Amino acid sequence: MYLNKYNRTFKIAKFEFCSPNTYFNLTRNLKTLITGGMKIAVAHKDQAYRDLQRHLNRLPVGFPPSSSGADIRLLKHIFSPLQARIATTLTHEPEDLATLFLRAGHLVKSPGDLKTELTAMVKNGGLEIAKTKEGQTCWANAPLVVGMYELQLDRLTPEFIRDFKAYTSEKRFGISFLGTGLSQMRTIPIHKSLRPDLPLADVDRIEDLLDLASPPFVILPCICRRKKAMAGEPCRQTERTETCMAMGGIARTLMEMDIGRKIDREEALAIIRENQKEGLVLQPANTRHIEFLCSCCGCCCSMLSLQRDLPVPLDFWSANHRAELERDRCVGCGKCIKRCQAGALTLKELQGRMACIEVNPHRCIGCGHCVAVCPTKAMRLSPKPAPDRPPKNRADLNRIMLKERHSPLAPVKVIGKLARGIAVTRDIRLLKSPD
């Protein structure tokens, strides 16, 4: 079967037709979804997954359709057909069993059966759980990132990694992911670089963020480093495996999945200190009450890789600081370049004097590692022109992202920022990335 759209022909199945009207008469076997000006045929047996994709795409962090089918393959890694249908009755806000049974009761025989399926979906990394003050369990949809992908830590397979890469490499996903207004994560400076007189230092100091975070605390291996190790590319920044952590609701989800191990605040701080010593970039949730903290490296981390591809990362990423150089103090030793994970520093030859470091303000994400290793204190952090106080919690962040992502102008804003960034920096790496 073929579909003709704007004089383009797309192969759909093993038979052919001439008139588009004929296609719509074949709904017993195929259903059609219109995405991106292109008709995508969906086999009837996959309809539960297509419905779930469309449902997840309405949440604060979208799940847009893929013309390659990678979106459906990803969902099949995580959900059974029944579980996919049940998942479409949930939302991004946690709800208890009785509430969910009102919407999903037609899919199962009893609340007990529904709880069994919900528990299995949590175990497979498809849902998150939360606890009320009374200790009642609630369930909610998880986004792909940060969410279902990270929850596949102990379920990674070459096939899942292949499909995840194919899906997240598509520009449709990228525009959706960047179109949330506020990023899910942000970069905070390491302790040694953060002066107390800097604006909003109280929301960027990791010790204060841990004080506000709700227990439990869970430490776990980094999924990005595990994925790279499976491909025969071990991390070049650290040999330790336990570097990332979760708190509150995400920590409870991990404990339900038997992922990671429970730690106290003191051990969490000790691990963070080691992460900072090894040059890992601190990237917590973009809230004041954080539920996760990633410690990222340039060789493995998917978020840092995305930031390096963007012409101006801070057009899409939250950070309150950037590095500045006192040129007269710089001796050109290059230690800061080795520490920079964002590619923001270069060594520039100056006529009549020794080489000097140059900071690219378009690429700096304000992690502070260059400040910490500078032997002459030539580097310092300065506030960006309009520092941002992050939302209080994930519910507030979700409301902001949901409103922005569903604005008709969201894709236009993303493309406009990218175009302006490319024009200013002449960095065209993003244009060379695969579709």
N, C-alpha and C positions, 0 to 999 in steps of 0.2 A: 504494500500500500504506500502511496505517496501523497503528500500534501503540498500544494503550491501556494506560497505566500510571497507576494511582491516579486513574482517571477523567479522565486527560488524554490527548488524542489527538495523535500526532505523525505528520506526513506523511513517508513514507519513499521512496516511488516513485510510479509512475503508476497502480498498480492497488490494489485494496482487499481486505481480508479482515476477518473478524469475530473469529475465534478466534486467540489468540496461538500455539496449537499449529501452526496452518497456516504461520506464519512460519518455524518451524524446519524445515519440509519443503522450503524453498526454498534450501537451502544450496549448490546448484550455482552460483547466481548471487550470493548474498549471504551474508555471515557477520556474526554479531551479537556486539557487545561491550557489556558492561554497565558503565556509568560514571555515577556520581553519581545512581543511581536512575532512569536514563534509558537506553533501548536505542538504540544508535547503529548504523545499518546501514552496512556496509562493502562496497563493490563488490569483487568478487573480484580485479580487476586492481590494486586498491590494497592487497591483503593484505600485500604485502612492506613497505609503509610503515607499516601498522598494527602489524605485528610489530616493526618498528624502534622505533616510538613506545613500545610496551610495554617493549621492551628498555632504551631510554634512560631510561625512568621508574624503572628499578631502580637507576640509578647515583646517586652522591652528590648531584648536583643534578638533580632530577627533570625529566621531560618529560610532564606529565599530559595526558590526552586532552582534546580540545576538541569541544564540541557543535556548533561552527560549521564544523568541518572545517579550521580554520586550521593545526592541527598537521600534517595530511597535506600541505597545500599547501606549508608551509615545508620539509618534508623533500623534496618533489619539486623544489624550487628547487636542492637540493644534491646529491641522490643519484639515480642511475638505479635501476630496479627490481632489477637484479643487485647493484649496489653496496649497496642497502638490505639485501638478504639477507646479503651479506658482512659488513656493519657489525654485524649482530646476533651475529656470532661473536666480536667483539672485546669488551674490557672497558675500564674507565677506567685500567687499569694497562698500561703499554707492554709489548708482547710481540714477539718476533722472527718472521721469516717462517716458519721451520720449525714453530714452535709454532702459528701461526695456520693454516698449511696443514693441520694435523691436524684442525682443526675446520671449515675452509672448503673443504677439498679436494673435497668432493662438488659444489661450485658452479662449479669451474673445472677446466680440463684439466691444469694444471701449476703449480708454484710461480711460474714466470715470469709466467703469466697472472694469478695472484693479485697478484703485485707490481705489475703494470701497473694493475690496478684500485685497489689501495691508493694508489699514486702519484697516480692521477687523483682519488681522494677527498680526498687532502691538497691538491691543487691547487684543488679546489672548496670547500675550507674545511670538510670534513666530519669529518676526522680530525686528530689531532696526531701528530707524530713525536718520537722521542727517540733518543739515541745511548748505547750502552753504553760502558764504559771502553775496550773494545777497538775502538770505532768502528762497531759493528754497529747498523743501523737497526732501530728498533722502532716499532710503531704502536699507537694507543689511541683509543677513542671520545672525542669532545669534547662537553662539555655545550653546551646552547644559549647560556647566559650564565654566566660569561664563557667564550667558546669559539666556537661556530659562527657566532653573530651577528657578533662582531668580525672573524672571518676572512672575512666577506663584503665587506670594505672595498672591494675593486676589482671586486666583482660586484653591487653594489647596484643594484636596479631599483625603480621605483615599486611593482611588484606585490609584491616581497619586503617592502618597507617596510610596505605595507598589511597583508600577512598577519602580519608580526611584531607590528605594533601591535594587530591584532585578537586575536592569541593571548595576548600578554602583558597585555592589558587584562582578560582573564577572571579572575574571582576564584579559580577552581580553580588557575590558574597561580600567582597571588599567594600563596595559602596554601601551596602546595608550595615556592615559592622562599623564603618566609620561615620555613619549617619545618625548616631545616638545623641549628638550634642555634647554630652559628657562621656568620657571613657569609663569603662568598668574599673580600670586600674589607674594608678598614678605612680609617679616616681617621687620618692622622698630622699633627702640627702642622708648620707651615713653620719653617724654621731660626731665623728671627729671634725667634720666640715661645717657643722651647723652652729652658727653663732647665736646666742640668745637674743641679740638685738634685731635679728632678721624678722620681717613681718610674718605672722602666722607660724612662727617656729613651734608653737604649742601643738598645732595639728600635723606637723611634719616630723616631730621627734618620736622615734619608734617606742621609746620607753613610755611616753604618755599614751600612745595608741594602745599599747598592751594593757595599761591600767584601765582603759575604758572598755576593752574587749571583754566579752562574756565568755566564761569557761563553758566547756572544756577546751583545752589546747591539745592539738594533735600535730606531731611532726611526721613527715612522710617524704619518700623520695620524689625528686622532680620528674614529672612525666616527660618533659622535653629531653632531659639527659638520658632517661631510660630509652626513649625512642631512638635517639642518636646512637646509643650503645648497641641497640639491636641491629643497627645498620653498620656496625663495625667502626663507629666514630666516637670514641670515648671523649668526655669533656676535657678540655685543655686547661680549664680554670680551677677546677677542684677535683679531688679524688673522693671526697665525701659524698655519700648518697642522700643522707637525711638533711635537706636544706630548706624545704618549703614547709609551711605550716598553715593550719586552719584553726578557727575559733568558732564558738557558738554553734549556729545551725549547721554550717558546713562541716564542722568537726564532728557533730553528732551523726551526720550522714556517713562520714568516713568510718566512724566507730561501728555503725550498723553494718557496713560493708566489710569490716575486719581489715581496713586499710590503715597503715600507719600505727603509731603508738601514742598513748596519752602521756603528756608531760605537764609539768607545772610552769608557772611564769618564770621562775629562776632559770630552769633549764632552757626555756625558750630564749631568754636574753643571752645566755651563754652561747647558744647555737648562732644567734644573730651576730654576736661579736665575732665569731669565727668566720661567718659569711662575709662580714665587712673586711676582715683582715685579708681574705682571699680575693677581694675585688668584686664580689657579687653585688649586683644592683638591687636595692630594696624597692619592691613594687607591690604595695598593699592594695586592698580594695579602695576604691575612690570614695570612702566614707570616713567619718570620724570614729564610728564604732565598727572596726574592721572585722571581717570574717575570714580573711585569708591574707597571707603574706608570701609572695614569691620572691625568691632570691635568684636573680637572673644573670646569665652569662651571654656574651656575644656569639659564642660558638654553637650553642644549643637552643637558646630561648626563642620561641616563636614570636613573642611580642617584640623583643629587641630586633629580630630580623625584619619584622614589619616596619619598625621605626626607622631602620636603616634604609629601607626602600622608599619611604616617604620623603619628598623634597624638604618639607618643614614639619618634623614630627610633632612639635607642640601645637600645630594647627588642629591636631586630633587627639592630643594626649595631655593629661593634666600633670603639671609640675609647677612649683612656685619659684624656682630658682634657676639660675644659669651661671656658668663659670665666667670669671673675668680675670684678665692677666695684668699684673703690674709689670710692665715691660722692663723697667730698669732693674728689677730683681731677678729676672729670668736668666739662667745660665745655659739654657738649651740642652739640659741633660737628657731630656726625652723620657723621664720616668712616668710622667703623666700620660704620654701617648700610649705606653704599654698598658696602663690601667683603664683607659677610656674604652668603654664597650659600645659607644655610639658612633665612633668615627668622627668626633667633633674636633679633634686636635691634629695639627700638622706642625712639622718643623720647617721654619722658613729661613732661608739664607738672607741676611741683611747686609747691604753693602757697607763695608768699613767697620763691621763689628761681628761678634760671634752670632751663630744661628739663634733664633728665638722661636718660641712656641706661638702659634696663631690659633685662636679659638674661633670656630665657625659658630656664630650665634644661632644659625638656622638649624644646626644639628644637635646642639647641646640639650640634654634632658635634665640637667641639674642633679645628678646623682652624688656629686661631691668627692668622688674618688681621686680626681686630679688634685684637689685641695689637700687631701690627706697625705699624699706621697710627695708633694713638692718640698724639696729640702731647703729652699730659700724663702718659702712662704710668698711666692710670687702669684700663686693662684688663690682666689677667694670666691665665695658665692655671693651673688647679688640678687635681689628680688627681681622677678620679671615685672614689666610695667603694670600689670593688673593681676596681682596674686588672688587666688580663689580659695575660699573656705569651702571644703567639701561638704556634701550633704551629711546629715546626722547618721543615717543608717541606710540599709539596702532598700527599704520601702520608699524612702524619699528619693534615692537615686533612681529607682525604677520608674517612679512617676515622671521624673524629668526626662529620662531616656524615652519613655513611651510617648510622651507628648511630642518630643522632637522627632523621633523616628517616623511617626505617622503624619508628620507635616508634609503636605504635597511638595514643599520646597526642599525637603531633606536631601534628595539626590542631587538637586541643582547646587545646593550649598557645598556638598562634598566635591563635586566636579569643579566648582568654582575655586575652592581652596587649593585643590590639586593643581589646577591650571596656573593659578597665581604663584604657587610655590615653585613650579617648574620654570616659570618665566623669570622669577627672581633669582633662583639658584642655578639655573641651567642644568639641573640634575634630572636626567631622563631615564634613570634606571627603572622607574615604575612603568614606563611605556614599553620597556623591553620584557616585562614579566609575562608569563604565559597567561592566555585567556582562561 
